[in-house]
Amino acid sequence: MSVTPSRVFLSRIVGQAVFDPAGDQVGKLRDVVVAVRSPTQRPRVLGIVVEVLGRRRVFLPITRVTSLDSGQIITTGVLNVRKFVQRRTETLAIHELLDRTVTLPDGSPGTVYDLAMEQNPRHDWFISDLAVQGGGKRFGRRGPHQVLEWDQVTGLTSEETGQGATHLLATMDEMRAADLANALRDLTPKRRMEVVTELDDERLADVLEELPEKNQVEILGVLDPDRAADVLEEMNPDDAADLLAELPPATAEQLLALMEPEDAEDVRRLLTYEERTAGGMMTTEPIVLSADATLAEALARVREPEIIPALASMVYVCRSPLETPTGKFLGVVHFQALLREPPSTLVGTIVDNDIDWPRPDASLEHVANLLAAYNMVALPVVDENAHLLGAVTIDDVLDHLLPEGWREQDREQQPGDDTAGVVAHG
């Protein structure tokens, strides 16, 4: 067994994989739970929060952690399968203590950017030290970095102290948008908004698309209207339209007026369709190419990182104009077909157009049936004159087929699953 170091900085272990004794990964460490007793007593480490399959977060007592070596965390293999619910006496070290403004021994302000936990001779773990950056005294410059003992600073446990989110977000840099959204849902509204404030517009747009509607509305309602409009511009038009539909009409119109006219036009068009129809679910930004584009050009578009996999599954071939609503829709070319022919082949020569594509008023059930019948993950939506209006992807359909509030449900919970504990991976 590897030797666990006596002092561990949390930034080195957050996000690290958690393994059982057999070497099977059971999840990732997302936070450390501590009991803060007083400003002078070192907080005792109670356990860790582990994100397991399905993004459920569970609690693992620190007594069941046998190794905290950098790069791997070894447990006894026994996990409580119930969702972690924070108690009033508990503090989440990563989410609640990082970025907190404190007073240093010389009376100057500082910001906590890391914490260290240390094991005593009795094998109990405590938060022992804080890595702090001083606020600086001239021209807004940052002060020196220093590591101080817990009781050398004041204000760390006060709810009135300021708190940003720069260092917390650094621990979340590699999270997928859906995982970050899941983490935000577990924060208090105050802390959630502190994090949101420091996300850039594009990242916030991605996260909003993964949040339940009530959280979307809460966040958008607190943002400055100009910034809210900027974030809406970064969202997929269909997701922006769904969000605006949840707002009071006057608020939605105000935000649409602040958006760039071209972005607002797409969203306004989507708002005219009923929610559970092809038009209400479609995105207006599929990959559209002219018939004389080559397969090499098509593959270059498919490789663009911002395009989601479902939209990248095919390209849509149309006559000019190529912005939706397009000229005459000629057909689709599936991704596999792009790989089978020489790169110089023109997409117009290999289009498929033998399906009766859905109209914008087609029902959710009709669209789902087409996706299932033809084993597709996206479908074009056309009007009566064969102009391409947009595309419906399978994730849009699932959003509407799953029970209302599915994002807030415990993704691991099964009917009758009230087991107190299981041995992870058998």
N, C-alpha and C positions, 0 to 999 in steps of 0.2 A: 504494500500500500504506500502511496506517495505521502510525503510529510506535508502537512498543512502549515503554511507560514503563520507566525504568531500575530502579524499585522497585515491587513489586506485593505487596500483602497478600493472603494466600491466601484469607481469608474472602470477598474480592471476586470470586474466580474459581471457587471450588468450586461445582459444580452448573451452571456456565455451559456453553452449547452449544459444541461443537467442530465447525468447518466445514472442508471442503476448499477449495482455491482457486476452485473453480467456484461456491461458495456453498451447496453441499449439506451438510446437517448429517450428521455421521457418528457423533455420540454426545454424551456429557456428561462433563466433567471431574469425577472423583470423588476424586482424591488426587494428591499430588506425591511422587515417589520421590527420596529423598536418600541420600547416603553420609555418615554421621557418623563422622569420623575421630578426633577427640579433643575434649575439653571446650573447648579454646581455638581450634581451627581451625574456620572456618565450614564447615558441611556443603555439599557440592557437590550441586546439583540434577542428577539423572540423567535424569529424564523425568516424564511424567504418566501417570496411570492413567485411561483413557477407557472409559466404559461404553457399549458399542455395542448395536445391536439384539439383543434376546433376553437382555439383562442380562448378557452376557458382558463381562468386564473385560480390556482389553488394554493393553499398554505402548506408549507413544509416546515415543521419545527426545526430549529437550528441543531437540536440534539440528534437529528437524523441525517445531518450532513457530516460525512466522514472525511471529505477532502475539499479544499477550496483553492487548489492549485490554479494558476492562471491558465485559461483555455479549457478547463474542465472542472465540473462540480460533481462529486460522487455522493450518492445518497444510499441509505439502507435499502432502497427499492420500494418502500412502502409509502404510498401517497394517499391522502384524503381526497376523495373525488368530488367533494362538495365545493361549490364556488366560494372563493375567498370573499368574506364580508368583513370589512375593517371595523373594529370596535372603537368606541370613543376614546379609550385609553391607549390606543395604538397610533403610531406615527409611521408613515411611509418615508423612509430616509431619502430615496431618490426623488420621489415626486413632491415631497413637502419641505425638504430641508435644503436641497440644492438651490442656488441662486438667491437665497435669503440674504438680506442686508443685515449686517451685524456691526456692533461697535468693538473696535480693536482695543488692546490694552492701553494704547496712547490716546484713546478717545476719538480716533478717526474712524470713518466708515469703511467697511470692507464687504466683499461678496463671497459667499461660500461656493466653491466650484468643485469640491470633492470632500469625501469623508472617509475616515479609516476605522475599521473595526479590528479589535484586538482581543486575543484569547488570554485569560488569566491562568494561573497554575491549576485552578479547579476545572478548567476547560469551559468556563462560561465566556461568552462573547459580549463585548461592550463597544459602543462608539467611543473611541478614545481621542481622535485628533480630527482637526478640520484644516483643509487646504483653503486658504483665503487669499483673495487679491485685494490689495488696498485701493481706496478710491482715488488716491492722488491728491495733490494740493494745488497744482497749477495748470491752467489752460486745459482742464478736462483730461489730463493724462492719467492713465491707470497707474496705481501704485505697485509696490513690489509684491511678489508671491511669497507666502510664508505658511508654514504648518504650525498650528497652535493646538494646545490641549483644549479639550471641551470647555473647561471652566475659565479659560483665559479670555473668552469673548462674552458679550452680553447681547441680548435681543434675539437670540436664535429661536427661542421657544415662544416668542411673542407673536400673536396674530396681527399685531398692528405694524410690524416691520414690513418694509417694502420687499417685494420678491419678483424677480424677472423670470425668464425661462431659458436663457441662453444655454446654460450647462445641462439642464434637463433635456433640451432638444438635442444636444450633442449625443446623449445616450440613445436617442430615437432615430438618428440619422439613417440607419439602414433598415428601418421598419418599412414594410409595405404600408400603403395608405390605409388599407382595411385594418391592419394591426394597430396603427397609430390612432385611428378612429376608435377602436376598441379600448385603447388605453385612455383616451380623453373621456370616454363615457364614465369611467370609474373615478374621475376626479370631481372635486367639488366645483360648483359653477364658478366660483371666484378663481380657483386655480386653473380651471379649463380656459377661462378668458385670458389669463396671464400667458398661457401657452399659445393660444390663438393669436394674440397680439404680436408675437415674435415669429410666427410662421410667415414665409413669403406667400404672395398671392397664389402662385401656381400650386404650391404644396397644400395650402389651405383649401383650394378648390378641389383637389384630389381627395382630401380628407372629408370634406363636406359631402361629397358624393357617396361616401360609405357610412355616413351617420344616419340615425333615425330622423324622421322629419321634425320631431319636437326639438331635437338638439340643433338641427340646421336652422330652424326658425329662431331659436334662442340666440345662437351665435350671430346670425345675420342682423338680428334686431339690436345688438349691442355695438356692432361695427359702425364707424362713421359711414354715412351714405355713399360718399365717393369711393371709399375703399370697398364697401359692399358691392358696388357696381363693378369695380375692377375684378373682384373675385368671381362674380357671375360671368364676366367675359371669359375667364379662364376655364370655367366649367364646360362640360359638353352641353350643347344647346338643349338637349332633351332633359338633362338633369337640372339645368337652370330653370327651364320652364316648369318642371314639377315642383321645384322649390318656390318659385314665384306664385304658383297657384295656391300655395298654402298661406300666403300673406294676405293682409287686407288689400283690396283692390287699389286704394290710394297709395299705399306703400309700394306695391308692385309697380305701379305706373311711374312713381317717382324714380325708382331704381332703373327702370327701362329707359327713362329720359336721360339718365346719367351715363348709360352705357354707350359705347361706340355704335353709331347708327346701323352698321352692317351686322354686328352681333345682335343688337336688339331686334332687327328685322327677322332673323332666324327664330329667335325665341317667341316673338309675337305670333309668327306663323304657327308654331307648334301649340301655342295656347288656344288656337281656334279649334283644335281637335278634341274630341272626347278622350278622357283619360285612358280607358281600356280598349283603345283601338290602335290599329297600325300607325296612324298618324300621330296619336298621342304618345306612342312609345318610341318612335323612330328618332334617329339622329340625322341631322341635315348635313353631316360632314363625312360621308363615306369616301373611299378612294375612287375618284372619277377620272377616267382617261378617255382620250379620243381614239378612234379606230386605228389611226396611223401611229400610235405609240408602240414602241417595241416591248418585248417581254423583259428586256434588261431595264427599261425605264419603269415598268410595272414592279419588278422585284425591288428596285431602289425605293419606291414608295412604300412597299410592304415592310421594308426593313426600318422605316422611321420609328424610333423608340416610343414616341408619344401615342402611336396607334395601338389600340387594345387588340389582343389576339383575335377576338371574334370579328372585328372589322377588317383585320389583315387576312382573313381567310379567303377573300376574293376581291377582285377589282370590278368596277362597274363601267361599262363602255357606253359612251353616249356621243351624240353629235353636239356641236357647240350650241349654246354656252355650256361650259362644264361645271358651273356652280349650280347647285340645286335652287329652284327647279331647272333641270337641264333641258337641252334639246332632246330629240328623240332618243329614247333608251334602246340600245341595240342588244344588250345582254350582259352576262357576267362571265368572268374567267376565274375559275377556282385556283387557289394557290398551288395545288398539285400540278395543274395543267401548265402553270408558269415554269415548273421545274422539268417538264418532260420535253419541251420543244427548244430549239436553238434560240439563244438570246436575241438574235436579230429578227425573229418572227414578229409579225404585227399582231397585236391583241385582237384586232377586228376580224382576223381569220380563224380564230378558235373560240369565239363566244358561244355560250349556251343561252338559249332563250326559248326553251320548249316547255316552260312552266307558266301557268296562269298566275302571275305575280299579284300579291294583294294590293287593293286600293287603300287609300288612307282611312276609309270608314270600316275596313275589315275588322272583325271582332278579335279579341284576344285569343279566343278558342280557335278561330280559323288560322291565325298566324301560328299558334302552337302546333296545330295539326300539320301545317305545311312544313315546319321545321323538322317534326318527327318523321313525316312521310318521306322526305327527301334527304334525311340525314345531314341537315345543314345547321350551321351555327349563326347564320345571318341571312336576311332576305331583302331584296329591293322592294321599295314601295313606290308604285307608279300611279299616275292619274289616268283618266279616261282617254287622254290623248297620247299615252305612252311616254310621258315625261317623267324622269326620275325625280322623286321628291325627297327621298332619304332611304335609310336602311334600318331595319329592326334586327337587333342582335339577341342572342339567346339569353344574355344576362338581363336585358330589359324585360323579356317575357317572364323569366323566373321571378323578378322583383314583384310582378303582379300576380303570379300564380301562388307564391308562398303566402302563408297566413299573415295578416296585418300585424306589424310589429315584430316580424321575424328577426330583425337585426338586434332587438333587445332581448330575445330569448337566449337562454343558456344553450350554446351550440352543442354542448356535449350531452345535455340532459335527455334521457329517454323516458317514456311513460313508465311510471313505477320505479324509477331509478332513485332510491333514497339510501343507497349503500354508504356506509360511513367511511369505509376504506377498502382499498384493494392493493394487491401487489402489482406494481406497474409492470406491464409487458409479461403478464403471467407469473 
